[in-house]
């Protein structure tokens, strides 16, 4: 006689502190590492919370990222329906996923990204100049974090950046667990309309940007359709700017809370690359982005996830696993062997991770160096946190200097 499964827990679980995983994750790792949950859509799925299990799950070829599968564990109805319609490549399997990933990989190599440092530094300085000239108090998320991440990805692609809040609004709607399919489709439709105009322009007048490269090398020869190219460009913008915006804002809040860490980085700026990786581990803003479906029965930590069931790899659970990280709640910029999974793992690991690291290093180093008096404007509990978005982060952070 089989043992009955525990009553499903509600998911997602909220963070009590923005700098640590939800408190329930510790209990899950110890008591129920492969746990049955109920999603906001009322569907049931599994969540995996141990570091070793998360890596094993995300590298298992028997696991599918295809959003069109019936039990795909989307956290909102809008995400499921719109994703099935627009087919972002991160929600597909090989060989389709492989083909699109190979299109983008040459642009995001370590060498290519390293060559972008002077341009990114100049843009960050320009954005900070504008924020300082505007005076405080101001919303740091809009004035700096979103401005940096959106400007960098738009300039890489060759997208005009006159209206930075437009891109933020698209992501806010498309990434919300409360958005309907119609709302997500309308938001993405506006983005794709803008991109379609640019694609048409680059057919006639190619430039030195990613859109031109993809139009010339992929669209014109017929390797992809216009719709497939627009979907690839759209997810590159959405994913590229939202996670980095969240990381810049949350990292800044953490450093404002911890003057000892600020001073450590000011005394030794060479720590910044390691500090960025530690902040990526601790904050884990893409915690529940890795949504999967078991194509076959899969066993993890002694429990079987049946074929066709949805399963979610909890990146924050893995990144705060004490079996892998000594004192995982401690922010340690000198931590060694920091093999976190903040960018995922396996074949779907974030293609833009080198660019994200570069943006974070430059954005935080420049802020610490140029605005040593930066501080919160208002009370700490007035900081507006995003709990119901695909990417964890801050909606607003009022600062002055």
Steps between C-alpha positions, in 0.01 A plus 500: 500500500653833392556778751257790445662825392498794743240773452639744241639826636409833345762640262666744453616575854582856600831626630494642850828679426585605142858374540426137585292217359149451641520349850306194387783394267717388792225268620445372147867410458500308827154345510356501149768579239278394210169648608154508348358855470190680377566788261298823467341343190362225732709241318733278700872458441823407680771727639862391548702684765835324554810616311595156367143424395460835322817445297403142423151601392617786274758281326271197450406447133174342614378841617320734260484881494225500236228743609244334272493183712166472683647488854763769449512663848445862402424719801243704312238419237618793290854367489387154390270614220717781366813284524337225298406759237829694475736207577796670674805283434576457873169308517591251227706179475778383270542520208291819486654646815851408384454681169392828659762481772774458239373813328565706813806335652763674281380840625526407868842336519742609773721671241214692336358609832840608631537726196172670596635626835595854386162553332308368801709714738429811292126428498492435876683828566253683277201350683651582840572856386133540411383353832726730701404803293134429566559514875360286776290343618436282196388149414827311459333214309379729221784755502792258515436124514247484217677771302830310506367154417256614232745738333773237475283227349328746264829638375633148445198411289470838330166596657431870568497568873300822509225346715666278759178462700329344197723194525453487877122510455511214247692284746284607793190375320644194325678385817212551743325193636175698500500602132249338268598351166340799326705746708825313438426473128425873478823592681714266290315610187612858562860384542488281189350787301798718586744218420326420169560856382868473591537163327351648182739796519804277551409295192557813292769670708698259723698653787753378754250350744347166594174552311694565177719195561200272551309648206799460267619158618173333602190669359610586147641149426174352630637326810228663713167665431422860596278376784776276636751784485264739679441244776876453544564874515208552737613244756858628474381849599256384768732250667811711450367814661266375774741276691779757485269781612398290799859409585627861486214625719507216755880503522494873567240458774710227661811721490302789650396267781856377550755786526769244588462339157501838327824593670655163418437562129622859518823389667558220251325556163670185366241305702218620274487196263482260797253731674271492195499120499425493871214747456365290212504195728347670801226691318408234241249728328414237234406247770204334326582576134609137424159348427507148362289190423621146563493318164561172686490387863790667682627412846654768724582460870309174514176637354369442149371790293259324261520552126299798373499678839623857529811563711672822610869527591532749789821690434483685832450168677811360334705816557419498871562129552738457798617169356661699217569845651647556846270736692293573188315799651830679560607746230868422452681681219803277559307175464690240298359232270181699453338271245154655527212433261363854484514481119349152494689189395531270203411575139259778598751690714466875436666588169560860614664429834836658410330825400292496819814465712668787313200729549481419871870556556499837325166620640591421863865611484407832339226564754724426799783713361301800386215520754647408840215684679220300335231412756134408527247781477235396749455199722643158423157336510377736227711320237256344250579132431369299201364169628275407208738528208694233313819677614531601865601861555401850605220703349631822652801609707500862611853634555681828551863605556 
